[in-house]
Amino acid sequence: MTEIRTVCVYCGSGPGTNPSFIESAKALGKALAENGVRLVYGGGSIGMMGAVAKAVLDHGGDVTGIIPDFLVKKEVMMPLKDLIVTPDMHERKRLMFEHSDAFVALPGGIGTLEELVEQLTWKQLGRHAKPVLMANIDGFWEPLFSLLAHMRETEFIRPGFQIDLLKADRAEDILPRLREAAARVAKEETEMAPEIAKRL
């Protein structure tokens, strides 16, 4: 992967209590559209999900929505040109992964946390090398950062199993950090290619 063409955004179906959350979702959507990066997200039109998708569309960008059929009404499915309705959450998450070059977790609830942790787990186990970033808007993810630090201190995250986790406190920093990470991975893969070839 040498460039970021699609970004999966995990976020809440509610707006949260802090206006900065919605504003950051809108700012990220605008940045994606202006940089020609397609949004992949959960397909709803309410809360943080709706805010980021509408911002992308309002600025001429492209959106892929992926939603399970049982959430079509609950999350008020957004009418999109590129919309996939799945039979369950497992299929939704698989397709979101396959359609995306990177992942961003904006503020959200248990569903957002579960999707984020799944990508971190897969990354830790070497199942993918795609960038994963936590948008720490107004310190939203600080409790999780503290928990991860505790896991390292108690050696449940052991040496060799460290997580390459990106962090951004501002929406405008998200895309540049994803691109830097993708470029770093591409460089590492290029440098390792001769050594791998020797082993074959």
C-alpha positions as CSV (number, residue, x, y, z in Angstrom):
1,M,0.0,0.0,0.0
2,T,1.6,3.2,-1.1
3,E,-1.3,5.6,-0.8
4,I,-4.6,6.1,1.1
5,R,-7.5,6.0,-1.3
6,T,-10.2,4.9,1.1
7,V,-10.7,5.4,4.8
8,C,-13.1,3.5,7.0
9,V,-14.5,5.7,9.8
10,Y,-15.9,4.1,12.9
11,C,-18.0,6.5,15.0
12,G,-21.2,6.8,17.0
13,S,-24.8,6.7,15.7
14,G,-25.5,9.4,18.3
15,P,-24.0,13.0,18.4
16,G,-22.5,12.8,21.9
17,T,-22.7,15.6,24.4
18,N,-19.7,17.6,23.1
19,P,-20.3,19.8,20.0
20,S,-16.6,19.3,19.2
21,F,-17.4,15.7,18.3
22,I,-19.8,16.6,15.5
23,E,-17.6,19.4,14.3
24,S,-14.6,17.1,14.0
25,A,-16.7,14.5,12.1
26,K,-17.7,17.3,9.6
27,A,-14.1,18.5,9.4
28,L,-12.8,15.0,8.7
29,G,-15.5,14.5,6.0
30,K,-14.5,17.8,4.3
31,A,-10.8,16.8,4.4
32,L,-11.5,13.4,2.9
33,A,-13.5,14.9,0.0
34,E,-11.0,17.7,-0.7
35,N,-8.2,15.1,-0.9
36,G,-10.1,12.7,-3.1
37,V,-10.3,10.0,-0.4
38,R,-13.4,7.8,-0.4
39,L,-15.2,7.4,2.9
40,V,-16.3,3.9,4.0
41,Y,-18.6,3.9,7.0
42,G,-21.6,2.3,8.6
43,G,-24.3,3.6,6.2
44,G,-26.5,5.6,8.7
45,S,-27.6,9.2,8.4
46,I,-27.8,10.1,12.1
47,G,-25.3,11.1,14.8
48,M,-21.6,11.1,14.1
49,M,-22.0,8.7,11.2
50,G,-24.4,11.0,9.4
51,A,-22.3,14.1,10.1
52,V,-19.1,12.6,8.5
53,A,-20.9,11.2,5.5
54,K,-22.9,14.3,4.8
55,A,-19.8,16.4,5.0
56,V,-18.0,14.2,2.4
57,L,-21.0,14.5,0.1
58,D,-21.5,18.2,0.6
59,H,-17.9,18.8,-0.6
60,G,-18.2,16.6,-3.6
61,G,-16.6,13.4,-2.2
62,D,-17.4,9.7,-2.6
63,V,-19.0,7.6,0.1
64,T,-19.5,3.8,0.5
65,G,-22.1,2.9,3.1
66,I,-22.2,-0.7,4.5
67,I,-25.1,-1.5,6.9
68,P,-26.8,-4.7,8.1
69,D,-30.4,-5.1,7.3
70,F,-31.6,-5.0,10.9
71,L,-30.1,-1.5,11.3
72,V,-31.6,0.0,8.2
73,K,-34.4,1.7,10.1
74,K,-32.7,2.1,13.4
75,E,-29.7,4.0,12.0
76,V,-31.8,5.6,9.3
77,M,-29.9,4.3,6.3
78,M,-28.6,7.1,4.0
79,P,-29.6,6.8,0.4
80,L,-26.3,6.5,-1.4
81,K,-25.1,5.5,-4.9
82,D,-22.7,3.1,-3.3
83,L,-24.7,1.3,-0.6
84,I,-24.3,-2.3,0.6
85,V,-26.9,-4.0,2.8
86,T,-25.5,-7.1,4.6
87,P,-27.3,-9.9,6.4
88,D,-25.4,-9.4,9.6
89,M,-22.7,-7.5,11.5
90,H,-19.9,-10.0,10.6
91,E,-20.4,-9.4,6.9
92,R,-20.6,-5.6,7.4
93,K,-17.3,-5.6,9.2
94,R,-15.6,-7.9,6.7
95,L,-16.6,-5.7,3.8
96,M,-15.6,-2.5,5.6
97,F,-12.2,-4.0,6.1
98,E,-11.9,-5.1,2.5
99,H,-13.0,-1.8,1.1
100,S,-10.6,0.3,3.2
101,D,-6.9,1.3,3.2
102,A,-7.0,2.7,6.7
103,F,-9.2,3.0,9.8
104,V,-10.2,6.0,12.0
105,A,-12.1,5.8,15.3
106,L,-13.9,9.0,16.1
107,P,-15.8,9.3,19.4
108,G,-18.5,6.7,19.7
109,G,-19.9,3.9,21.9
110,I,-19.5,0.2,22.4
111,G,-19.9,-0.6,18.7
112,T,-17.2,1.9,17.8
113,L,-14.9,0.5,20.5
114,E,-15.5,-3.1,19.3
115,E,-14.7,-2.3,15.7
116,L,-11.6,-0.4,16.7
117,V,-10.3,-3.2,19.0
118,E,-10.9,-5.8,16.3
119,Q,-8.7,-3.9,13.9
120,L,-6.0,-3.5,16.5
121,T,-6.2,-7.2,17.3
122,W,-5.8,-8.2,13.7
123,K,-3.0,-5.7,13.3
124,Q,-1.2,-7.0,16.4
125,L,-1.5,-10.6,15.1
126,G,-0.1,-9.6,11.7
127,R,-3.3,-10.1,9.7
128,H,-3.0,-6.6,8.1
129,A,-0.6,-3.6,8.0
130,K,-3.2,-0.9,7.4
131,P,-3.0,2.2,9.6
132,V,-5.3,2.5,12.5
133,L,-5.9,5.9,14.1
134,M,-7.8,7.1,17.2
135,A,-9.2,10.6,16.8
136,N,-8.7,11.7,20.4
137,I,-11.1,14.7,20.2
138,D,-11.1,16.7,23.5
139,G,-9.4,13.7,25.1
140,F,-12.2,11.3,24.4
141,W,-10.0,8.2,24.1
142,E,-7.7,8.9,27.0
143,P,-9.3,6.2,29.2
144,L,-8.5,3.6,26.6
145,F,-4.9,4.9,26.2
146,S,-4.6,4.5,30.0
147,L,-5.9,0.9,29.8
148,L,-3.5,0.0,26.9
149,A,-0.6,1.4,29.0
150,H,-1.8,-0.7,31.9
151,M,-1.8,-3.8,29.7
152,R,1.8,-3.1,28.7
153,E,2.9,-2.5,32.3
154,T,1.3,-5.8,33.3
155,E,2.8,-7.5,30.2
156,F,-0.4,-8.6,28.6
157,I,0.8,-6.6,25.7
158,R,4.3,-8.1,25.6
159,P,7.4,-7.1,23.7
160,G,6.9,-8.2,20.1
161,F,3.2,-7.6,20.4
162,Q,3.2,-3.8,20.5
163,I,0.5,-2.0,18.7
164,D,1.4,0.5,16.0
165,L,-1.5,2.8,17.1
166,L,-1.8,6.3,15.6
167,K,-3.3,9.2,17.5
168,A,-4.6,12.7,16.4
169,D,-6.1,15.3,18.6
170,R,-7.4,17.4,15.7
171,A,-9.4,16.4,12.7
172,E,-7.1,18.2,10.3
173,D,-4.2,16.0,11.5
174,I,-5.9,12.6,10.7
175,L,-5.3,12.3,7.0
176,P,-1.6,13.4,7.1
177,R,-0.8,10.9,9.8
178,L,-2.5,8.1,7.9
179,R,-0.5,9.0,4.8
180,E,2.7,9.1,6.8
181,A,2.0,5.7,8.3
182,A,1.2,4.2,4.9
183,A,4.4,5.6,3.4
184,R,6.4,4.2,6.3
185,V,4.9,0.7,5.8
186,A,5.6,0.9,2.0
187,K,9.2,1.8,2.7
188,E,9.7,-1.0,5.1
189,E,8.2,-3.5,2.7
190,T,10.5,-2.3,-0.1
191,E,13.5,-2.6,2.2
192,M,12.5,-6.1,3.2
193,A,11.8,-7.3,-0.3
194,P,15.5,-8.4,-1.1
195,E,15.8,-10.3,2.1
196,I,12.5,-12.1,1.5
197,A,13.5,-13.0,-2.0
198,K,16.7,-14.6,-0.7
199,R,14.7,-16.9,1.5
200,L,12.5,-18.1,-1.4
